[in-house]
Amino acid sequence: MATPILALHLGALGDFVLSWPALGLLAGAGEPHLWGRSEWGRLILPPERVHEREATRFASLFAFQLDEDLTAWLGGFERAVVFAAHPPKELLRNLSAVVPQVWEVKTRPDPGVLCHAGDMQLAQLCDLGLSGPAAPLAPRLPPAIPDSGVVLAPGSGGRDKRLGPELVARLAGRLASEHGGITLLLGPAEDQAYAAKLIAALEGIPHKVVHGLDVPEAAALLAGASLYVGADSGVTHLAAALGAPCLAVFQSTSPMVWAPRGPRVRILGSIEAPLLDLSPPEPVMLD
């Protein structure tokens, strides 16, 4: 019987997607369960092995003492692996009181260190004794939306990473003229004022607006995209990991650390670069 492993992921969507190879490496050592956002976790694991981190049953993970039911549940795992930028001390203490082996995996390098976040996670697991191969877990998706066309997703949780309305209009104009109509994908990171500016900027350009999708619905849209263009965001990481031809626009963060990983990804690294080549990137073999 496979060794039960509990992976606890405290990061945002992009951080989680960049952890897929590391979670794949854990799967080679046992049967991983995920404590995290359940709608994200079900993209790569069966529902019965995904546990919603916001559920009230887990509140005592961060308390002075674990409750009895949670202690009994944690006792079923041989190893717990905490993926976080800064793991809470209370969480580590409570896990260590019950689970025989507790590992910490930092999800982002220290400031000034130019190491890709995904590679850094794999290196930490290898230092702890695991070995490859480290293939990402295969996505478990609903049927892709056939031929979603060109998807433009300019938003991001970080205001300095999202694309300005003027740039979005220029991109949309080029995309519409070269590829036909586009889909403007808006998510929860886009505040009402920013979304209104984007919609106003696209006046006269053939497009439709899609918003309010949950992550599985967005994944189905992205998996069928003929081309995806987006900011440095969780949605862009998801599009790349799902194999969509992906153009990722980096304005304020380093792609050496945060580049999305996927078979068809090209990084556009400045305000002007997006207007040079908007053709879908060719597939490449990933190491």
ZAMARGU-4260 file (C-alpha; in steps of 0.2 Angstrom, whole numbers, plus 5000, padded with zeros to 4 digits):
<rodrens>
0) 5000/5000/5000 | 5007/5017/4995 | 5013/5028/5009 | 5000/5042/5013 | 5008/5060/5011
5) 4999/5076/5016 | 5005/5091/5005 | 4999/5107/5013 | 5000/5122/5000 | 4997/5140/5007
10) 5001/5149/4991 | 4991/5158/4977 | 4986/5150/4961 | 5002/5153/4952 | 5012/5147/4966
15) 5002/5131/4966 | 5004/5128/4948 | 5022/5130/4949 | 5022/5116/4963 | 5015/5103/4951
20) 5032/5095/4947 | 5036/5095/4965 | 5019/5087/4969 | 5023/5074/4955 | 5039/5070/4964
25) 5030/5067/4980 | 5018/5056/4970 | 5033/5045/4966 | 5036/5042/4985 | 5018/5038/4990
30) 5000/5043/4989 | 4998/5062/4990 | 4984/5071/4998 | 4982/5090/4996 | 4977/5102/5009
35) 4974/5118/5000 | 4961/5126/4989 | 4950/5112/4984 | 4945/5119/4967 | 4963/5120/4962
40) 4968/5103/4970 | 4955/5094/4960 | 4964/5099/4944 | 4977/5086/4948 | 4971/5074/4961
45) 4955/5064/4964 | 4942/5074/4975 | 4943/5061/4989 | 4962/5066/4991 | 4959/5085/4991
50) 4955/5094/5007 | 4948/5112/5008 | 4960/5123/5018 | 4947/5135/5023 | 4936/5122/5031
55) 4932/5125/5049 | 4938/5107/5053 | 4956/5113/5050 | 4955/5129/5061 | 4965/5121/5075
60) 4980/5118/5064 | 4985/5136/5068 | 4979/5135/5087 | 4988/5132/5102 | 4982/5114/5102
65) 4975/5102/5089 | 4957/5096/5092 | 4955/5077/5094 | 4947/5074/5077 | 4960/5083/5068
70) 4974/5074/5078 | 4966/5057/5073 | 4965/5062/5055 | 4983/5068/5054 | 4989/5052/5062
75) 4985/5043/5046 | 4999/5052/5037 | 5017/5046/5037 | 5024/5063/5030 | 5018/5081/5029
80) 5026/5093/5017 | 5022/5111/5019 | 5023/5122/5004 | 5024/5140/5009 | 5034/5156/5007
85) 5035/5158/5026 | 5027/5142/5035 | 5018/5148/5051 | 5027/5141/5066 | 5011/5136/5074
90) 5007/5125/5059 | 5024/5116/5059 | 5023/5113/5078 | 5006/5105/5077 | 5010/5094/5062
95) 5026/5089/5071 | 5017/5083/5086 | 5007/5070/5076 | 5015/5067/5059 | 5031/5057/5060
100) 5040/5067/5047 | 5037/5085/5043 | 5046/5094/5028 | 5046/5112/5024 | 5047/5118/5006
105) 5049/5136/5002 | 5039/5141/4987 | 5049/5157/4982 | 5068/5161/4983 | 5075/5175/4994
110) 5076/5192/4987 | 5089/5194/4974 | 5091/5176/4971 | 5088/5172/4953 | 5082/5154/4954
115) 5066/5148/4946 | 5053/5144/4960 | 5048/5127/4952 | 5066/5121/4951 | 5070/5128/4969
120) 5055/5117/4976 | 5062/5101/4967 | 5079/5105/4973 | 5073/5105/4991 | 5064/5089/4989
125) 5079/5081/4982 | 5090/5087/4996 | 5077/5079/5008 | 5080/5062/5000 | 5068/5061/4985
130) 5074/5057/4967 | 5066/5060/4950 | 5059/5059/4938 | 5048/5074/4942 | 5034/5075/4930
135) 5020/5086/4934 | 5004/5077/4939 | 4992/5076/4924 | 4978/5088/4924 | 4961/5081/4927
140) 4950/5093/4917 | 4932/5094/4912 | 4930/5093/4893 | 4939/5108/4885 | 4929/5121/4876
145) 4932/5117/4858 | 4942/5130/4849 | 4941/5144/4862 | 4950/5155/4850 | 4962/5169/4857
150) 4961/5173/4875 | 4968/5189/4882 | 4969/5190/4901 | 4978/5206/4907 | 4974/5206/4925
155) 4984/5200/4940 | 4983/5200/4959 | 4998/5212/4959 | 4994/5229/4952 | 5011/5232/4945
160) 5010/5216/4935 | 4993/5219/4926 | 4993/5226/4909 | 4987/5244/4907 | 4972/5248/4896
165) 4982/5257/4883 | 4993/5242/4880 | 4978/5230/4881 | 4970/5240/4867 | 4985/5239/4856
170) 4987/5220/4859 | 4968/5217/4856 | 4969/5227/4840 | 4984/5216/4834 | 4976/5200/4840
175) 4959/5203/4832 | 4967/5208/4815 | 4978/5193/4814 | 4968/5180/4823 | 4950/5186/4822
180) 4939/5190/4837 | 4946/5188/4855 | 4940/5183/4872 | 4944/5196/4886 | 4945/5185/4902
185) 4942/5194/4918 | 4944/5187/4935 | 4942/5191/4954 | 4959/5201/4953 | 4951/5214/4942
190) 4943/5228/4952 | 4928/5236/4945 | 4937/5252/4939 | 4951/5243/4931 | 4938/5231/4922
195) 4928/5246/4916 | 4944/5254/4908 | 4948/5238/4899 | 4931/5236/4892 | 4931/5255/4886
200) 4948/5253/4879 | 4942/5238/4868 | 4928/5248/4860 | 4927/5245/4842 | 4938/5229/4843
205) 4929/5213/4840 | 4929/5204/4857 | 4918/5196/4870 | 4920/5197/4889 | 4920/5182/4900
210) 4921/5185/4919 | 4915/5176/4935 | 4922/5159/4930 | 4928/5147/4943 | 4945/5139/4941
215) 4939/5122/4933 | 4928/5133/4921 | 4943/5144/4917 | 4954/5128/4914 | 4942/5122/4901
220) 4942/5138/4892 | 4961/5139/4892 | 4964/5121/4887 | 4954/5125/4871 | 4963/5141/4867
225) 4972/5143/4850 | 4982/5157/4858 | 4983/5164/4876 | 4991/5181/4880 | 4992/5187/4898
230) 5001/5196/4912 | 5011/5187/4925 | 4997/5179/4935 | 4990/5163/4941 | 4979/5161/4926
235) 4994/5163/4915 | 5003/5149/4924 | 4988/5138/4923 | 4986/5142/4904 | 5004/5137/4901
240) 5003/5121/4912 | 4988/5115/4902 | 4998/5117/4886 | 4990/5132/4878 | 5001/5142/4866
245) 5005/5155/4879 | 5013/5173/4877 | 5017/5179/4895 | 5020/5198/4897 | 5032/5202/4911
250) 5033/5220/4917 | 5039/5221/4935 | 5044/5203/4940 | 5058/5192/4934 | 5054/5178/4922
255) 5070/5169/4928 | 5061/5166/4944 | 5042/5166/4939 | 5041/5161/4921 | 5026/5150/4918
260) 5031/5132/4913 | 5023/5123/4898 | 5027/5116/4881 | 5022/5131/4872 | 5027/5147/4881
265) 5036/5163/4875 | 5040/5177/4887 | 5037/5195/4882 | 5048/5206/4893 | 5043/5224/4890
270) 5030/5236/4885 | 5035/5236/4867 | 5039/5218/4865 | 5021/5211/4864 | 5019/5221/4847
275) 5033/5212/4839 | 5027/5194/4837 | 5010/5188/4842 | 5011/5171/4833 | 5008/5156/4844
280) 5024/5149/4851 | 5030/5132/4843 | 5029/5117/4855 | 5046/5113/4863 | 5052/5097/4873
285) 5053/5100/4891 | 5066/5093/4902
</rodrens>
